[in-house]
């Protein structure tokens, strides 16, 4: 990747890592369903306005919206609600670490659902190591009790699985303009979450949120979602899916730093070790580090 693409990737990790920080602040005063709806609705409005300004057309036929609805369900509605609910019980840094398992599940889903992304020995090793890291983090809580902490961590893992299915399903949009896909899926997820938030949360009965909660909601919608998707699809188009995968190494670091420095959160040592195992697993799945070592080995071998 070029220096520009690396800078975009780092910026994306900050935006998406920041979504866990923003979400933690928002759900402290606003119910998770309402936060999820506000996030996608505001982001959809921003991207639809941008699409109109730039002349990017949204689907004209009703039937053409079906794929966007499925993508919005898998990529936004389900994972956003699960992660935000999970953050009402666990630190934002831990939620980000669990979210970093998305590529591990993507490898498994891709093996079952595609013909061109099958499991290889290195990918299988990566999945095994990464899931071992997850077990290391959740195991003690699971053995101790089956309380809200375990359920919250399970919700974040289910969100990662939903993202994995979204990643495979999203392959059909490769020829579509990135702005059209992002705006379309966010609009459809907004329509899905609106009735749930209205019926279950009844937001008009809630105590008005503070300025900090409003700022967090706007931050996760405009920065982490609207701007984040634009950067994501740009890097995806210019550098490919494998390079975009690298952002998962960086997101937990950003989330942990923000949670520790601003929210005063603390993670157990096993969470850090588990994150390291997930990073090793992702490196094995990616394969580039292993290929670099293999390329360098003959030159450094004195017997050659």
N, C-alpha and C positions, 0 to 999 in steps of 0.2 A: 504494500500500500504506500501511497505517497504521503508526504508530511501533512498535507491538507486532510487526507482521509483519516490519518491517525488523530489529528486534532478534533475532527468531527466525532470520531469514536469516543475520545475522552470526554468531549462535551456531552455526548449522548449518555455516557455512564453517569455523569453528574446529574443530568436531568432525570434519568430513570432511578438513580439512587436517591435523588431528592424526592421522588414520588412517595417513598416509604416514610421519609421525614414529614412531608406535607400531610400524608394520610394520617399519620399518628397524631399530629396536632389537630386535624379536622375532626377525627372520630372521638376526640376527647369531649367535644361539645355537640356534634351532629351525628345522628345515627348512620351506620355504615351504608345502608341502602340509599339514603339521601345524598351522602357524599359521592357514592358511585354514580348516581344519576346526574348530580351537578357536574361531576368531572367530565362525563361523556357529552352531556348536553352543551356545556360551554365550549368544549373543544370542537364539537360538531359545528356549532354556530360560527366559530372562528374560521375553520377550514372551509365551510360552505361559502362564506363571504370571500375568502381568498380564491376559491374555485371560480366564483362569479367574476371577480376582478380579472383573473388571468385567463378566462375563457375556457376553463376545463368543465366539460358538460357531465352532469350526473345522468344515470340511466333514465330513459324516457318511458320505458314500458314497465308495467307492474311486475311481470314475471322476471325481469332482469334484476330486480332487487333481491330475489331469493338468495343468491350466493352472498350478497353483502349482509343479509340478515344472519345467515349461518356464521359468517366470519365475525360479525359483531357479537354474536352470542358466545362463541368460543374464545375470541381474542379480547373482549372487553367486559361484557355483562357478567359472565360467570367468574372469571379470575379477579376482577376488580372487587366484587362483593365479597368473595372468599378472603382475599388478602386484607381488605379493610376490616372485616369482622375479626380475622385472626389478630390484627394489630390492637384490638381492644383487650387482648390477653397476653400478648408476647411483645418483646422489644422490636422496634422497626428493623434493627440490624439482623436479628434472627430471621425475621420474615424475608429479608432480602437474601440471606444465605439460602434459605429453603427455595426461594424463587430461582436461585442459580442452578437448581437441578433440572430446569426446563430442557436444556440440551440432552441430558441423560435420557429423559422420557421421549424426547423427539427421535433419538436414535432407535428406540424400541418401536415406536409408532411407525417410523419410516420403514423399518424392516418388515413390518406386518402389512403395510398399506401400499408400498411402492415396489417397483422392480429395479430401480436404479440406485437405491440407497440402502443396500443390504448390510447386515452386520458383518464386520471384519474382526479378526482377532484383537486388533488394537482397540476397536470401538467396544467390543465386548468387555475387554479389560477395563476400559475407561468407565463403562456403566457400572461394573462390579465395584470398582474403587469408589466411585462417586456415591453410589447407594450405600456403601459401607460407611461413608462419611455422614450420610443422613441418619443411618441407624445409630451411629456414635452420638449424634446430637439428641435424638429423640428417645433413645433407649432408656436412659435413667428415669426420665419422666414417665415412660410407659410402664416400667417396672414398679415405680413408686405408687402411682395411682392413675386412674383414667379420668382425670379432671379436665377443666377447661383449657389448661395449658397444652395437653396432648391434642385435644380437639382443634385448637387454634393452629397448632403446627400441622395437623392433618389437613386443615382447610387450605393452608398455604401450599402444601404438596398437591392437593387436588387442583389448585389454581395453576401450578406448573404443568400438570398433565393436560389441563384445558389449553394452555398456551402451546403445548406440543402438538395437539390435534389441529390447532389453528395454524401452526406453522406448515404442516403438511397440506391442509386444505387450501392455504393461501398460495400454493404453487400455481393454482389456476389463474391468478391475477398477474402473472409475470408480464403479460403484454399490455396491461392496463396502466394508465397514468397513476403515479403514486398518490397524488393529491386526490384523485377520484376514489381510489380504494380506501384511503384513510377517512375521507369525509363521509363516504357511503356507509362504511361499517360503524362509524361513530353515530351517525344519524339513526341507523337501525337499532343499535344498542340503547340509544336514548329512548326510542319508542317502547322498547321492552321494559326498561327500568322505571319509566314514568308511572305506570299504574301501580307497580309494586311499592314504590316509595310513597305514593299518595295514599294507598289503602293501609299499608302496614305501619308507616312512620307518622302519617298525618302531620307533615312538617309545619302546618299553620298553627298547630297546638304547642309546638316546642318553644322553649325559651330562646329568644333571639341570640344567635352566636356572637361571640366577641369579635373584635376587629382582627385578632390573630387567627381565629378559625376561618373567617372569611378570606383572609389573605392566603391561608394555606389551601383552601378550596380553589381559589383562582390560580395559585401557583401550580397545583397538580393538574389543573385543566389546561391552562394556556402553555405553561413551560414543559411539564413532564409529558403531557399527552399531545397537544396540537403541534408544538415545536419539535417534540421528541419524535413523533411519527415522520415529520418532514425530513429530519436528519437521518432517521433509520432507513427510509426508503431511498434516500440519496446515496448513502454508503452501500446499501444493498445493490443498487444499480451499477455503481462504479467499481466496487471491490468484491462483490459476491457474498453469498450466504455464509461461507466458511469464515470470512474475515469479520462479518458482523457478529458471528458467534463469540468473538473475543470480548465483546462488551460484557458478557456474563462474568468474566473474571473481575471486572472493575466495579460493577454495580454494588456488590456487598461492601466493598471498601468504602465507597462514597456514603452508603447508607449508615454504616457503622460509625464513621467519623462524624457525620451530622448528628446521629443519635447520641453519641457519647459527648460531643462538645456542646451541643445545644440543649438536648433533652436530659442529659445526665444519666443515660442508660448504661447498664453494665452487662456484658456477656460473660458466660462461664468459659473456662479454658477449653472445655470439650467443644464448644461452639466454634472457637477459632481453629482447633484441630480438625473439626469436621469440615470447615470451610476450606482448609488446606487440602483435605482429601478430595473434596469436590473439584478444586482447581486442578489437582493432579489428574483426576478422571477426565476433565474437560480437555486437558493437554493431550491425553492419550487418544481421545476421540478425534481431536483436531489433527493430530499426527505430524504437524510441521516441526515440532521440537525433536521428535524421534528421527524424522528425515534429515534434519540438520546434523544431528549427531552421527548418523550413518554416512553422510557425505563427508564429514570431517575426519572420520576414523581412519580411512586409508592414508590420508596425508600425514596423520600423526603417528601411524604405526611404524616403528623403526625397522620392521622386517620387510616393508615394501620398498 
